[in-house]
Amino acid sequence: MCGIVGYIGSREVSSVLVDGLKRLEYRGYDSCGIAIMDEGKPNVVRSVGRIDALEEKIKAAQPTNGSVKCGIGHTRWATHGRPSETNSHPHRDCTGRFYVAHNGIIENYLCLKHRLSAEGHRFQTETDTEVLPHLIESYYNGNLEEAVHRALQDVEGVYGIVVVSTEGDGRKIVAARNGPPIVVGMGSGEYFVASDVPALLPYTRNVVFLRDGEVAVVGSQGVEIRDSSGVCMCREPETITWTADMAEKEGYSHFMLKEIHEQPRAIRDTLLGRLAGEGAITLSSELGNPAILADMARLHIVAMGTSLHAAYIGKFLIETLARVPVEVDNASEFRYRDAIVGPKAVVAGISQSGETADTLAAMKEARDKGAYLLSVCNVVGSQAARQSDAVIYTHAGPEIGVASTKAFTTQLVALYLLALQLAQLRCTLPQPEIERHVRELRDVPDQINKLLDQSQAISSLAEKFWRYRNFLYLGRGIHHPIAMEGALKLKEISYIHAEAYAAGEMKHGPIALIDQEMPVVVLAPQDAVYRKTMGNIEEVKVRDGIVIAIATEGDHEIARLADYTVYIPDAHPFINPILSTIPLQLFAYHVAVLRRCDVDKPRNLAKSVTVE
Ligand code: AGP
């Protein structure tokens, strides 16, 4: 998820672009750049890191002359190619006539790159995006929007792009959308393009949101919108009433709630380019040397916090589907216990930020012991990624809220894909079984959308519980880590004490805590341990405990037993943990809001813990 902007008008173009990029920095902030067409001459400035660094470079660069200015800009959240000045956008073609800034993922960029290289094009970056300006160059015949249209016919994947060119008077921006958002802002005698409203709000509230397949041709005299076959369309501008802060959160009250609602998109992006046909997993190209993983004797996973909970789910999936023994360690413990990391051992670090000191240190420890290092990470170019032999990226996009939500569910999806890939490489699962898991995974985004519709109902449930001081979370099997995650979410944003237990542990102590002051959240989907979990619910009820059950749609028996029941769609037992997480995230969020906590920046916590 990157931020892109474009401007045509008489204002000082670089300050409009920089201002817009600053307002979109929450979308990505590892590198950035602008390209200004100054009377047909390109003026490109790019930089690693935050917009401030770019601004300094622009001040030092050659000021622009022309009266009517035209330019595009980009702030990056890397998916392909580590953050560097070379990999930062806008990207150009061989001749330096075409410049493109892109938000999204070009799935078939490798085969396009091979084809274009064979035609003599020279590539300078590691990015997927760079194929776009070269494609446009290969199709250009005097009409920029025509060349863009033809180039996009060859592209598979998702994109929001802006394109400028030195051709003609260089006063034209072509914008196109297929998936990630593009909005065009109508000013008086000036026009704006951006991937989101915050960049436009200081200048105009009259906007047109491009739809998938549409192209906007933005010139100094006006804007033309065309459909996917190039036919001009009439689109009435809408008037935006949001404040800039609301716009950054896309109308949600907090980044956490926005990120909870982004999970369908984040999971779709994490599956993108990794499933082929009915049931082929195509992750092995990201595993460095897949043979090492196919042949590994044992997998160790190290992580902290929410990522550690994902690791426990990973253990369940990989042991069951690929029959590889998996050890999971709290990273801060792993590095000081002189762990046995034998020959043919692989160690995986799971980290949203890729900068968590405990996890990095544990990975280094494993490296020193000769292990092959894999990481599951959300930040391209982070330390965890750089020190690994192979990286599986979760494409959740930037996660601003300290409480991890979309990064967690995309970690579960990435680990599920890894388990299936290993099962495919080690032939531990019949193909029809793999195909079934792939179908189930593809259904997850829509199932989560259905769950998000329950946000209001869960808010009403939170109304009944926000004053309590203690909670227990119970789960069995693959749901024990989900109970841990639910308890952590409540703790870290509402400051309520919450503990998670394997439900079978209750009789060995925690059951002593049960009374009217200790609500118990029980994960009880209809899986192999359902009956056992129902027994645990009865144990709580006979001691007058209060039970909130997360259950499978259509399960009326549990509704008779539990005080409150939240239903999840009926899905495969290995998909249930992803679905069960959503109501737990929403419950913690609504309780924290009712307790007037700073949901996005809870006390005593940091988004990335870079010290031990
Ligand atoms: C989770 O909501 C917390 N932010 C925290 O526990 C986090 O999961 C932990 O610090 C690990 O962070 P990482 O995934 O970036 O390594």
Residues whose N, C-alpha, C, O or C-beta is under 5 A from the ligand:
A	BS01	AGP	M304 G305 T306 S307 I350 S351 Q352 S353 G354 T356 V402 A403 S404 A606 K607 V609
